[in-house]
Every structure is written in C-alpha cells, then in structure tokens.
Amino acid sequence: MIVDFEGSAHLAASYVMSRADIIMVTISGTKLDSRKVITFIAREGKALRYHILIVSYFRNIL
C-alpha cells in the first residue's frame, strides 16, 4: 500500500501506519519536514509496540 500523507500527521495517517509493514517517505520538502514525518512514524510504531520499517527516498522536482 502506498499512501501520500501530503505532510499531514493526523488520525487517518496514524490508522494507516498502524496497519502497514513498510512505509515509504518521499523527501521533497525541507529536512525538518522529513524528520518530523519520520519521527511521527517511529513514535506511532513505538506506541503500538509494532516495528515499522521506514524507507525514505529523495524525489526530484523538475
């Protein structure tokens, strides 16, 4: 499953992450934005006592 969170960290995103085995994070904003998203995912996994594999990649915008 691939979901575009559009930079949001809300309940729907949390629900989707709680059911995912792997989450791909597109890094196209600032480093701070990317860190916030990755930190949010890691916290959700920890709260659920569930290990979520996080993969981040850079997306070039032309």
C-alpha positions in Angstrom: 0.0 0.0 0.0 1.3 3.5 -0.9 -0.3 6.5 0.7 0.6 10.1 0.2 0.2 11.9 3.6 0.7 15.4 2.0 2.7 16.5 5.0 -0.1 15.8 7.5 0.1 13.9 10.7 -3.5 13.2 11.6 -5.6 10.3 12.8 -6.2 8.8 9.4 -2.5 8.7 8.7 -1.9 7.1 12.1 -4.5 4.4 11.4 -3.0 3.6 8.0 0.5 3.4 9.6 -0.7 1.0 12.3 -1.6 -1.5 9.6 1.5 -1.1 7.4 4.6 -3.3 7.3 6.6 -0.8 5.4 6.2 2.9 5.0 7.9 4.9 2.2 8.6 8.5 2.9 9.1 10.8 -0.1 11.6 13.6 0.8 10.8 16.6 -1.3 10.3 19.3 1.4 12.8 20.6 3.9 15.0 18.3 6.0 13.0 19.4 9.1 9.7 18.4 7.4 11.2 15.0 6.6 12.5 14.5 10.1 9.1 15.3 11.6 7.4 12.7 9.4 9.9 10.0 10.2 9.8 10.9 13.9 6.0 10.7 13.8 6.0 7.3 12.2 8.6 6.0 14.7 6.5 7.2 17.6 3.4 5.6 16.3 5.1 2.3 15.9 6.5 2.5 19.4 3.1 3.4 20.9 1.6 0.4 19.1 4.5 -1.8 20.1 5.0 -2.6 16.4 8.1 -2.3 14.4 7.5 -0.3 11.2 10.2 -0.3 8.5 10.7 3.2 7.3 12.2 3.8 3.9 12.9 7.4 2.8 13.9 8.5 -0.7 14.5 11.8 -2.4 12.2 13.0 -5.2 13.5 15.4 -7.7 11.0 18.1 -8.7 11.6 19.4 -12.2 
